[in-house]
Amino acid sequence: MNKARRTALSAALQMLQDAQSLIQEAAEGEQEGYDNMTEGLQQTERGQRMEEVASSLDDVQSTLDDLIGQIEDAME
């Protein structure tokens, strides 16, 4: 891999890591909001949606982990 491609991949890697951090913060905030609800509110449509969003964001974060690992492997 030449220097220009390695530099481009390094920049992309940093963007993915930044995005992953933002997504993690959002997931944690959504989960915390859900956890702070009363049990009755957790059972409402809004509570259920908050839990689904937190779970989806965790899935996205996991996918980003995989992508970051693959890029790092490619750069070796």
N, CA, C and O atoms as a CHARMM CRD file, in Angstrom:
* protein
*
  304
    1    1 MET  N      0.85400  -1.16700   0.00000 PROA 1      0.00000
    2    1 MET  CA     0.00000   0.00000   0.00000 PROA 1      0.00000
    3    1 MET  C      0.90500   1.23700   0.00000 PROA 1      0.00000
    4    1 MET  O      1.86000   1.33500   0.77000 PROA 1      0.00000
    5    2 ASN  N      0.57100   2.16900  -0.88600 PROA 2      0.00000
    6    2 ASN  CA     1.41400   3.35400  -0.95300 PROA 2      0.00000
    7    2 ASN  C      1.02300   4.36400   0.13200 PROA 2      0.00000
    8    2 ASN  O      0.00400   4.22200   0.80700 PROA 2      0.00000
    9    3 LYS  N      1.85800   5.37100   0.27000 PROA 3      0.00000
   10    3 LYS  CA     1.69100   6.35600   1.34300 PROA 3      0.00000
   11    3 LYS  C      0.37400   7.11800   1.21600 PROA 3      0.00000
   12    3 LYS  O     -0.28200   7.37100   2.22600 PROA 3      0.00000
   13    4 ALA  N     -0.02200   7.48100   0.01900 PROA 4      0.00000
   14    4 ALA  CA    -1.25900   8.24500  -0.18000 PROA 4      0.00000
   15    4 ALA  C     -2.48400   7.43700   0.24800 PROA 4      0.00000
   16    4 ALA  O     -3.37800   7.96200   0.91200 PROA 4      0.00000
   17    5 ARG  N     -2.52100   6.16500  -0.13200 PROA 5      0.00000
   18    5 ARG  CA    -3.65900   5.31800   0.26300 PROA 5      0.00000
   19    5 ARG  C     -3.65000   5.06700   1.76800 PROA 5      0.00000
   20    5 ARG  O     -4.70300   5.04600   2.40600 PROA 5      0.00000
   21    6 ARG  N     -2.46300   4.87700   2.32900 PROA 6      0.00000
   22    6 ARG  CA    -2.35800   4.65900   3.77600 PROA 6      0.00000
   23    6 ARG  C     -2.83700   5.90700   4.52800 PROA 6      0.00000
   24    6 ARG  O     -3.51700   5.79600   5.54800 PROA 6      0.00000
   25    7 THR  N     -2.48000   7.09100   4.02200 PROA 7      0.00000
   26    7 THR  CA    -2.90700   8.34900   4.64100 PROA 7      0.00000
   27    7 THR  C     -4.42100   8.49200   4.54500 PROA 7      0.00000
   28    7 THR  O     -5.06800   8.89900   5.51000 PROA 7      0.00000
   29    8 ALA  N     -4.98700   8.16400   3.39600 PROA 8      0.00000
   30    8 ALA  CA    -6.44000   8.24700   3.21200 PROA 8      0.00000
   31    8 ALA  C     -7.15600   7.27100   4.14500 PROA 8      0.00000
   32    8 ALA  O     -8.16200   7.62100   4.76200 PROA 8      0.00000
   33    9 LEU  N     -6.64000   6.05900   4.24400 PROA 9      0.00000
   34    9 LEU  CA    -7.25600   5.07500   5.13900 PROA 9      0.00000
   35    9 LEU  C     -7.12300   5.50000   6.59900 PROA 9      0.00000
   36    9 LEU  O     -8.02800   5.28100   7.40300 PROA 9      0.00000
   37   10 SER  N     -6.01200   6.09600   6.92600 PROA 10     0.00000
   38   10 SER  CA    -5.81500   6.57700   8.28900 PROA 10     0.00000
   39   10 SER  C     -6.84600   7.65800   8.62600 PROA 10     0.00000
   40   10 SER  O     -7.39000   7.67800   9.73000 PROA 10     0.00000
   41   11 ALA  N     -7.10700   8.54300   7.68500 PROA 11     0.00000
   42   11 ALA  CA    -8.12200   9.58600   7.89600 PROA 11     0.00000
   43   11 ALA  C     -9.51000   8.96300   8.02800 PROA 11     0.00000
   44   11 ALA  O    -10.29600   9.36000   8.88800 PROA 11     0.00000
   45   12 ALA  N     -9.80500   7.99300   7.17900 PROA 12     0.00000
   46   12 ALA  CA   -11.10200   7.31600   7.26300 PROA 12     0.00000
   47   12 ALA  C    -11.24500   6.58600   8.59000 PROA 12     0.00000
   48   12 ALA  O    -12.31500   6.59300   9.19800 PROA 12     0.00000
   49   13 LEU  N    -10.18200   5.96700   9.02800 PROA 13     0.00000
   50   13 LEU  CA   -10.18000   5.25400  10.29700 PROA 13     0.00000
   51   13 LEU  C    -10.48400   6.21200  11.44400 PROA 13     0.00000
   52   13 LEU  O    -11.26900   5.88600  12.33400 PROA 13     0.00000
   53   14 GLN  N     -9.87300   7.37700  11.42700 PROA 14     0.00000
   54   14 GLN  CA   -10.11600   8.36900  12.47600 PROA 14     0.00000
   55   14 GLN  C    -11.57300   8.82200  12.46700 PROA 14     0.00000
   56   14 GLN  O    -12.17700   8.99000  13.52700 PROA 14     0.00000
   57   15 MET  N    -12.13800   9.02100  11.28000 PROA 15     0.00000
   58   15 MET  CA   -13.55000   9.41300  11.18600 PROA 15     0.00000
   59   15 MET  C    -14.46300   8.33400  11.75100 PROA 15     0.00000
   60   15 MET  O    -15.42200   8.63400  12.46200 PROA 15     0.00000
   61   16 LEU  N    -14.16500   7.08700  11.43400 PROA 16     0.00000
   62   16 LEU  CA   -14.97800   5.98900  11.96300 PROA 16     0.00000
   63   16 LEU  C    -14.86700   5.90600  13.48400 PROA 16     0.00000
   64   16 LEU  O    -15.85800   5.66000  14.17200 PROA 16     0.00000
   65   17 GLN  N    -13.66500   6.11100  13.99900 PROA 17     0.00000
   66   17 GLN  CA   -13.48500   6.08100  15.45000 PROA 17     0.00000
   67   17 GLN  C    -14.22500   7.23600  16.12100 PROA 17     0.00000
   68   17 GLN  O    -14.80100   7.06700  17.19500 PROA 17     0.00000
   69   18 ASP  N    -14.20800   8.40900  15.48700 PROA 18     0.00000
   70   18 ASP  CA   -14.95900   9.55300  16.02200 PROA 18     0.00000
   71   18 ASP  C    -16.45700   9.26400  16.00000 PROA 18     0.00000
   72   18 ASP  O    -17.16500   9.54700  16.96700 PROA 18     0.00000
   73   19 ALA  N    -16.93400   8.70300  14.89500 PROA 19     0.00000
   74   19 ALA  CA   -18.34600   8.36100  14.78000 PROA 19     0.00000
   75   19 ALA  C    -18.73100   7.32300  15.83100 PROA 19     0.00000
   76   19 ALA  O    -19.79600   7.40900  16.44200 PROA 19     0.00000
   77   20 GLN  N    -17.86100   6.35300  16.03000 PROA 20     0.00000
   78   20 GLN  CA   -18.12900   5.31100  17.01400 PROA 20     0.00000
   79   20 GLN  C    -18.27000   5.91600  18.40900 PROA 20     0.00000
   80   20 GLN  O    -19.13900   5.51100  19.18100 PROA 20     0.00000
   81   21 SER  N    -17.42700   6.87100  18.72300 PROA 21     0.00000
   82   21 SER  CA   -17.49100   7.53300  20.02400 PROA 21     0.00000
   83   21 SER  C    -18.81300   8.28300  20.20400 PROA 21     0.00000
   84   21 SER  O    -19.43800   8.20700  21.26200 PROA 21     0.00000
   85   22 LEU  N    -19.22800   9.00100  19.17000 PROA 22     0.00000
   86   22 LEU  CA   -20.50100   9.73200  19.23400 PROA 22     0.00000
   87   22 LEU  C    -21.68300   8.78100  19.36900 PROA 22     0.00000
   88   22 LEU  O    -22.62300   9.05000  20.11600 PROA 22     0.00000
   89   23 ILE  N    -21.63200   7.68100  18.65000 PROA 23     0.00000
   90   23 ILE  CA   -22.70800   6.69000  18.71100 PROA 23     0.00000
   91   23 ILE  C    -22.75300   6.04100  20.08600 PROA 23     0.00000
   92   23 ILE  O    -23.83200   5.79400  20.62400 PROA 23     0.00000
   93   24 GLN  N    -21.59500   5.76700  20.65200 PROA 24     0.00000
   94   24 GLN  CA   -21.54300   5.19000  21.99400 PROA 24     0.00000
   95   24 GLN  C    -22.16800   6.13800  23.01500 PROA 24     0.00000
   96   24 GLN  O    -22.92700   5.70700  23.88300 PROA 24     0.00000
   97   25 GLU  N    -21.85000   7.42200  22.91200 PROA 25     0.00000
   98   25 GLU  CA   -22.43300   8.40700  23.82600 PROA 25     0.00000
   99   25 GLU  C    -23.95400   8.44500  23.68800 PROA 25     0.00000
  100   25 GLU  O    -24.67100   8.50600  24.68700 PROA 25     0.00000
  101   26 ALA  N    -24.43900   8.40800  22.45700 PROA 26     0.00000
  102   26 ALA  CA   -25.87900   8.43000  22.22400 PROA 26     0.00000
  103   26 ALA  C    -26.54100   7.16800  22.78200 PROA 26     0.00000
  104   26 ALA  O    -27.60000   7.24200  23.40700 PROA 26     0.00000
  105   27 ALA  N    -25.92100   6.02600  22.55700 PROA 27     0.00000
  106   27 ALA  CA   -26.47200   4.76400  23.06400 PROA 27     0.00000
  107   27 ALA  C    -26.52000   4.75900  24.58100 PROA 27     0.00000
  108   27 ALA  O    -27.51000   4.33900  25.18000 PROA 27     0.00000
  109   28 GLU  N    -25.44600   5.22700  25.19600 PROA 28     0.00000
  110   28 GLU  CA   -25.40800   5.27300  26.65800 PROA 28     0.00000
  111   28 GLU  C    -26.45300   6.24200  27.20300 PROA 28     0.00000
  112   28 GLU  O    -27.09700   5.95600  28.21300 PROA 28     0.00000
  113   29 GLY  N    -26.62300   7.38000  26.54300 PROA 29     0.00000
  114   29 GLY  CA   -27.63200   8.34700  26.97300 PROA 29     0.00000
  115   29 GLY  C    -29.03700   7.79100  26.85200 PROA 29     0.00000
  116   29 GLY  O    -29.86800   7.97800  27.74100 PROA 29     0.00000
  117   30 GLU  N    -29.29700   7.10800  25.75400 PROA 30     0.00000
  118   30 GLU  CA   -30.62200   6.52200  25.54300 PROA 30     0.00000
  119   30 GLU  C    -30.88900   5.42200  26.57200 PROA 30     0.00000
  120   30 GLU  O    -31.99000   5.33500  27.11800 PROA 30     0.00000
  121   31 GLN  N    -29.88500   4.58300  26.83700 PROA 31     0.00000
  122   31 GLN  CA   -30.04500   3.51300  27.81400 PROA 31     0.00000
  123   31 GLN  C    -30.22900   4.09200  29.21200 PROA 31     0.00000
  124   31 GLN  O    -31.04600   3.60200  29.99100 PROA 31     0.00000
  125   32 GLU  N    -29.47200   5.13000  29.52300 PROA 32     0.00000
  126   32 GLU  CA   -29.59400   5.76600  30.83400 PROA 32     0.00000
  127   32 GLU  C    -30.98800   6.37500  31.01000 PROA 32     0.00000
  128   32 GLU  O    -31.59600   6.26400  32.07500 PROA 32     0.00000
  129   33 GLY  N    -31.47800   7.01500  29.95600 PROA 33     0.00000
  130   33 GLY  CA   -32.83100   7.57200  30.00900 PROA 33     0.00000
  131   33 GLY  C    -33.86700   6.48600  30.25100 PROA 33     0.00000
  132   33 GLY  O    -34.78600   6.65600  31.05100 PROA 33     0.00000
  133   34 TYR  N    -33.70800   5.37300  29.55400 PROA 34     0.00000
  134   34 TYR  CA   -34.62700   4.24700  29.73300 PROA 34     0.00000
  135   34 TYR  C    -34.53100   3.70000  31.15200 PROA 34     0.00000
  136   34 TYR  O    -35.54700   3.45600  31.80200 PROA 34     0.00000
  137   35 ASP  N    -33.29200   3.50900  31.63000 PROA 35     0.00000
  138   35 ASP  CA   -33.08600   2.94800  32.96600 PROA 35     0.00000
  139   35 ASP  C    -33.63800   3.84800  34.06500 PROA 35     0.00000
  140   35 ASP  O    -34.03000   3.36000  35.12500 PROA 35     0.00000
  141   36 ASN  N    -33.67200   5.14200  33.82700 PROA 36     0.00000
  142   36 ASN  CA   -34.17600   6.08200  34.82500 PROA 36     0.00000
  143   36 ASN  C    -35.70400   6.21300  34.81500 PROA 36     0.00000
  144   36 ASN  O    -36.27700   6.88800  35.67000 PROA 36     0.00000
  145   37 MET  N    -36.34600   5.57900  33.86500 PROA 37     0.00000
  146   37 MET  CA   -37.81400   5.59600  33.80800 PROA 37     0.00000
  147   37 MET  C    -38.37000   4.63000  34.85000 PROA 37     0.00000
  148   37 MET  O    -37.72500   3.65400  35.23300 PROA 37     0.00000
  149   38 THR  N    -39.55900   4.92800  35.28500 PROA 38     0.00000
  150   38 THR  CA   -40.24100   3.97000  36.14900 PROA 38     0.00000
  151   38 THR  C    -40.59200   2.74100  35.31800 PROA 38     0.00000
  152   38 THR  O    -40.63100   2.80300  34.08900 PROA 38     0.00000
  153   39 GLU  N    -40.83900   1.65300  35.98000 PROA 39     0.00000
  154   39 GLU  CA   -41.17400   0.42000  35.25200 PROA 39     0.00000
  155   39 GLU  C    -42.40700   0.61400  34.38300 PROA 39     0.00000
  156   39 GLU  O    -42.49000   0.09000  33.27200 PROA 39     0.00000
  157   40 GLY  N    -43.35800   1.36900  34.90200 PROA 40     0.00000
  158   40 GLY  CA   -44.57100   1.63400  34.12600 PROA 40     0.00000
  159   40 GLY  C    -44.27100   2.39300  32.84700 PROA 40     0.00000
  160   40 GLY  O    -44.82300   2.07200  31.79400 PROA 40     0.00000
  161   41 LEU  N    -43.40600   3.39400  32.91900 PROA 41     0.00000
  162   41 LEU  CA   -43.04600   4.16200  31.72900 PROA 41     0.00000
  163   41 LEU  C    -42.20200   3.34000  30.76500 PROA 41     0.00000
  164   41 LEU  O    -42.27600   3.53000  29.55100 PROA 41     0.00000
  165   42 GLN  N    -41.40900   2.43600  31.30200 PROA 42     0.00000
  166   42 GLN  CA   -40.59600   1.58100  30.43400 PROA 42     0.00000
  167   42 GLN  C    -41.48100   0.71400  29.53700 PROA 42     0.00000
  168   42 GLN  O    -41.07700   0.32900  28.43900 PROA 42     0.00000
  169   43 GLN  N    -42.68400   0.41300  30.01100 PROA 43     0.00000
  170   43 GLN  CA   -43.58900  -0.44200  29.24600 PROA 43     0.00000
  171   43 GLN  C    -44.38000   0.32200  28.19000 PROA 43     0.00000
  172   43 GLN  O    -45.06900  -0.28200  27.36800 PROA 43     0.00000
  173   44 THR  N    -44.27900   1.66200  28.21400 PROA 44     0.00000
  174   44 THR  CA   -45.01600   2.45100  27.22400 PROA 44     0.00000
  175   44 THR  C    -44.32300   2.35800  25.86900 PROA 44     0.00000
  176   44 THR  O    -43.20500   1.85400  25.75200 PROA 44     0.00000
  177   45 GLU  N    -45.01300   2.85400  24.85800 PROA 45     0.00000
  178   45 GLU  CA   -44.44400   2.84900  23.50800 PROA 45     0.00000
  179   45 GLU  C    -43.13800   3.64600  23.47300 PROA 45     0.00000
  180   45 GLU  O    -42.17700   3.24200  22.81800 PROA 45     0.00000
  181   46 ARG  N    -43.10900   4.75600  24.16600 PROA 46     0.00000
  182   46 ARG  CA   -41.89500   5.58000  24.20800 PROA 46     0.00000
  183   46 ARG  C    -40.74700   4.81900  24.87900 PROA 46     0.00000
  184   46 ARG  O    -39.62100   4.82500  24.38200 PROA 46     0.00000
  185   47 GLY  N    -41.02900   4.17600  25.99000 PROA 47     0.00000
  186   47 GLY  CA   -40.00500   3.41100  26.69200 PROA 47     0.00000
  187   47 GLY  C    -39.47600   2.27200  25.84200 PROA 47     0.00000
  188   47 GLY  O    -38.26900   2.03900  25.77700 PROA 47     0.00000
  189   48 GLN  N    -40.38800   1.56400  25.19300 PROA 48     0.00000
  190   48 GLN  CA   -39.98000   0.46200  24.32300 PROA 48     0.00000
  191   48 GLN  C    -39.10000   0.96800  23.19200 PROA 48     0.00000
  192   48 GLN  O    -38.10700   0.33500  22.83000 PROA 48     0.00000
  193   49 ARG  N    -39.47400   2.11500  22.63800 PROA 49     0.00000
  194   49 ARG  CA   -38.70400   2.69800  21.52600 PROA 49     0.00000
  195   49 ARG  C    -37.30200   3.09900  21.99300 PROA 49     0.00000
  196   49 ARG  O    -36.32700   2.89700  21.27000 PROA 49     0.00000
  197   50 MET  N    -37.19900   3.66400  23.19200 PROA 50     0.00000
  198   50 MET  CA   -35.89700   4.04900  23.71900 PROA 50     0.00000
  199   50 MET  C    -34.98900   2.83400  23.86000 PROA 50     0.00000
  200   50 MET  O    -33.80200   2.89100  23.53600 PROA 50     0.00000
  201   51 GLU  N    -35.55000   1.75200  24.33900 PROA 51     0.00000
  202   51 GLU  CA   -34.77800   0.52100  24.50000 PROA 51     0.00000
  203   51 GLU  C    -34.33100  -0.02400  23.14100 PROA 51     0.00000
  204   51 GLU  O    -33.20000  -0.48600  22.99300 PROA 51     0.00000
  205   52 GLU  N    -35.22000   0.03300  22.15500 PROA 52     0.00000
  206   52 GLU  CA   -34.88600  -0.42900  20.80800 PROA 52     0.00000
  207   52 GLU  C    -33.77300   0.42200  20.19100 PROA 52     0.00000
  208   52 GLU  O    -32.85800  -0.10200  19.55700 PROA 52     0.00000
  209   53 VAL  N    -33.86300   1.73600  20.38500 PROA 53     0.00000
  210   53 VAL  CA   -32.84600   2.63600  19.83500 PROA 53     0.00000
  211   53 VAL  C    -31.49200   2.35300  20.47700 PROA 53     0.00000
  212   53 VAL  O    -30.47900   2.27400  19.78200 PROA 53     0.00000
  213   54 ALA  N    -31.47100   2.20000  21.79000 PROA 54     0.00000
  214   54 ALA  CA   -30.21500   1.90500  22.48500 PROA 54     0.00000
  215   54 ALA  C    -29.61300   0.60300  21.95900 PROA 54     0.00000
  216   54 ALA  O    -28.40400   0.52300  21.74000 PROA 54     0.00000
  217   55 SER  N    -30.42900  -0.38900  21.76200 PROA 55     0.00000
  218   55 SER  CA   -29.95500  -1.67400  21.24900 PROA 55     0.00000
  219   55 SER  C    -29.44200  -1.53600  19.81500 PROA 55     0.00000
  220   55 SER  O    -28.39800  -2.09200  19.47300 PROA 55     0.00000
  221   56 SER  N    -30.16500  -0.80400  18.98500 PROA 56     0.00000
  222   56 SER  CA   -29.73600  -0.59700  17.59900 PROA 56     0.00000
  223   56 SER  C    -28.41000   0.14000  17.54000 PROA 56     0.00000
  224   56 SER  O    -27.54100  -0.20300  16.73900 PROA 56     0.00000
  225   57 LEU  N    -28.25100   1.14500  18.38000 PROA 57     0.00000
  226   57 LEU  CA   -26.99700   1.88800  18.40400 PROA 57     0.00000
  227   57 LEU  C    -25.84300   1.01500  18.88100 PROA 57     0.00000
  228   57 LEU  O    -24.71500   1.16200  18.41000 PROA 57     0.00000
  229   58 ASP  N    -26.11800   0.11100  19.80800 PROA 58     0.00000
  230   58 ASP  CA   -25.08900  -0.84900  20.23300 PROA 58     0.00000
  231   58 ASP  C    -24.67700  -1.74100  19.06700 PROA 58     0.00000
  232   58 ASP  O    -23.49800  -2.05500  18.90000 PROA 58     0.00000
  233   59 ASP  N    -25.65600  -2.14700  18.26200 PROA 59     0.00000
  234   59 ASP  CA   -25.36500  -2.97000  17.08300 PROA 59     0.00000
  235   59 ASP  C    -24.49500  -2.20600  16.08300 PROA 59     0.00000
  236   59 ASP  O    -23.55000  -2.76000  15.52000 PROA 59     0.00000
  237   60 VAL  N    -24.82200  -0.92700  15.86900 PROA 60     0.00000
  238   60 VAL  CA   -24.04100  -0.09500  14.95400 PROA 60     0.00000
  239   60 VAL  C    -22.61100   0.02500  15.47000 PROA 60     0.00000
  240   60 VAL  O    -21.65400  -0.06700  14.70200 PROA 60     0.00000
  241   61 GLN  N    -22.48000   0.22800  16.76000 PROA 61     0.00000
  242   61 GLN  CA   -21.15800   0.35500  17.37000 PROA 61     0.00000
  243   61 GLN  C    -20.34800  -0.93000  17.16400 PROA 61     0.00000
  244   61 GLN  O    -19.15200  -0.87000  16.87900 PROA 61     0.00000
  245   62 SER  N    -20.97800  -2.05600  17.30400 PROA 62     0.00000
  246   62 SER  CA   -20.30800  -3.34000  17.09000 PROA 62     0.00000
  247   62 SER  C    -19.86600  -3.49000  15.63500 PROA 62     0.00000
  248   62 SER  O    -18.76800  -3.97200  15.35800 PROA 62     0.00000
  249   63 THR  N    -20.72400  -3.07400  14.71900 PROA 63     0.00000
  250   63 THR  CA   -20.38300  -3.12400  13.29700 PROA 63     0.00000
  251   63 THR  C    -19.18700  -2.22300  13.00800 PROA 63     0.00000
  252   63 THR  O    -18.28300  -2.60000  12.26100 PROA 63     0.00000
  253   64 LEU  N    -19.18500  -1.03900  13.59800 PROA 64     0.00000
  254   64 LEU  CA   -18.05300  -0.13600  13.42200 PROA 64     0.00000
  255   64 LEU  C    -16.77000  -0.74900  13.98100 PROA 64     0.00000
  256   64 LEU  O    -15.69800  -0.59200  13.39600 PROA 64     0.00000
  257   65 ASP  N    -16.87800  -1.44300  15.10400 PROA 65     0.00000
  258   65 ASP  CA   -15.71500  -2.14600  15.66600 PROA 65     0.00000
  259   65 ASP  C    -15.12100  -3.09900  14.63600 PROA 65     0.00000
  260   65 ASP  O    -13.90800  -3.14400  14.43600 PROA 65     0.00000
  261   66 ASP  N    -15.99800  -3.85600  13.98700 PROA 66     0.00000
  262   66 ASP  CA   -15.54700  -4.80900  12.97400 PROA 66     0.00000
  263   66 ASP  C    -14.87900  -4.08600  11.80400 PROA 66     0.00000
  264   66 ASP  O    -13.81800  -4.50000  11.33500 PROA 66     0.00000
  265   67 LEU  N    -15.50300  -3.00700  11.33800 PROA 67     0.00000
  266   67 LEU  CA   -14.94800  -2.25100  10.21600 PROA 67     0.00000
  267   67 LEU  C    -13.59000  -1.64800  10.56400 PROA 67     0.00000
  268   67 LEU  O    -12.65700  -1.69300   9.76200 PROA 67     0.00000
  269   68 ILE  N    -13.48900  -1.09300  11.74400 PROA 68     0.00000
  270   68 ILE  CA   -12.22400  -0.51100  12.19300 PROA 68     0.00000
  271   68 ILE  C    -11.13300  -1.58200  12.23600 PROA 68     0.00000
  272   68 ILE  O    -10.00400  -1.33700  11.80900 PROA 68     0.00000
  273   69 GLY  N    -11.46400  -2.74300  12.73900 PROA 69     0.00000
  274   69 GLY  CA   -10.51000  -3.84600  12.77000 PROA 69     0.00000
  275   69 GLY  C    -10.06700  -4.26900  11.38700 PROA 69     0.00000
  276   69 GLY  O     -8.89000  -4.55300  11.16600 PROA 69     0.00000
  277   70 GLN  N    -10.99400  -4.31400  10.46200 PROA 70     0.00000
  278   70 GLN  CA   -10.65600  -4.70900   9.09000 PROA 70     0.00000
  279   70 GLN  C     -9.74800  -3.68000   8.42400 PROA 70     0.00000
  280   70 GLN  O     -8.81800  -4.03900   7.70200 PROA 70     0.00000
  281   71 ILE  N    -10.01900  -2.40600   8.67000 PROA 71     0.00000
  282   71 ILE  CA    -9.16100  -1.37000   8.09400 PROA 71     0.00000
  283   71 ILE  C     -7.77100  -1.43100   8.71100 PROA 71     0.00000
  284   71 ILE  O     -6.76500  -1.31400   8.01100 PROA 71     0.00000
  285   72 GLU  N     -7.72300  -1.61500  10.02000 PROA 72     0.00000
  286   72 GLU  CA    -6.41900  -1.72300  10.67600 PROA 72     0.00000
  287   72 GLU  C     -5.62300  -2.90400  10.12700 PROA 72     0.00000
  288   72 GLU  O     -4.41500  -2.80100   9.91200 PROA 72     0.00000
  289   73 ASP  N     -6.30700  -4.02600   9.90300 PROA 73     0.00000
  290   73 ASP  CA    -5.64700  -5.19100   9.32800 PROA 73     0.00000
  291   73 ASP  C     -5.11700  -4.88200   7.92600 PROA 73     0.00000
  292   73 ASP  O     -4.01300  -5.29400   7.56900 PROA 73     0.00000
  293   74 ALA  N     -5.90700  -4.15900   7.14000 PROA 74     0.00000
  294   74 ALA  CA    -5.50700  -3.83200   5.78200 PROA 74     0.00000
  295   74 ALA  C     -4.30300  -2.90800   5.74600 PROA 74     0.00000
  296   74 ALA  O     -3.51600  -2.92800   4.80000 PROA 74     0.00000
  297   75 MET  N     -4.16900  -2.09600   6.79000 PROA 75     0.00000
  298   75 MET  CA    -3.07300  -1.13000   6.83600 PROA 75     0.00000
  299   75 MET  C     -1.75600  -1.75100   7.31100 PROA 75     0.00000
  300   75 MET  O     -0.70200  -1.12600   7.19300 PROA 75     0.00000
  301   76 GLU  N     -1.80900  -2.95200   7.83600 PROA 76     0.00000
  302   76 GLU  CA    -0.57800  -3.60300   8.33000 PROA 76     0.00000
  303   76 GLU  C      0.32200  -4.03100   7.20900 PROA 76     0.00000
  304   76 GLU  O      1.39000  -4.59100   7.45400 PROA 76     0.00000
